[in-house]
Amino acid sequence: MVVAADGTIALGGDFDGTIDFGGGPLVTAGLADVFVATSTATRSTS
């Protein structure tokens, strides 16, 4: 996890199965997948 001076947060990791960051569930394409997610100080995600 990294926090920028403007409050933006970036987080990376891996998951197995299903994960949901608030934009709908993501399902792994195989055994495990990786992700990079960002969130701004106003809580918009990408």
C-alpha positions in Angstrom: 0.0 0.0 0.0 1.2 3.5 -0.9 -0.4 6.8 0.1 0.4 9.9 -2.0 0.7 13.4 -0.7 -2.8 14.2 -2.2 -4.4 11.3 -0.2 -4.6 8.9 -3.1 -4.1 5.3 -2.0 -2.8 2.5 -4.2 -3.0 -1.1 -3.1 -1.9 -4.3 -4.8 -2.3 -7.9 -4.0 -3.6 -11.3 -5.1 -6.9 -13.1 -4.6 -8.4 -16.5 -5.2 -12.1 -16.9 -6.0 -14.1 -13.6 -5.9 -13.3 -10.1 -4.7 -15.4 -6.9 -4.8 -14.0 -3.4 -4.4 -17.4 -1.8 -4.7 -17.7 -1.8 -8.5 -19.0 -5.4 -8.7 -17.4 -8.8 -8.1 -14.3 -9.9 -10.0 -13.8 -13.6 -10.4 -10.4 -15.2 -10.8 -9.6 -16.6 -14.3 -7.7 -19.5 -12.8 -6.1 -20.4 -9.5 -5.3 -16.8 -8.4 -5.1 -13.4 -10.0 -3.5 -10.1 -9.0 -4.9 -6.6 -8.6 -3.9 -3.0 -8.3 -6.6 -0.7 -6.9 -6.5 3.0 -6.3 -8.8 5.3 -4.2 -8.8 9.1 -4.1 -9.4 11.2 -1.1 -13.0 11.6 -2.3 -13.2 7.8 -2.4 -13.5 7.3 -6.1 -12.0 4.0 -7.1 -10.3 2.5 -10.2 
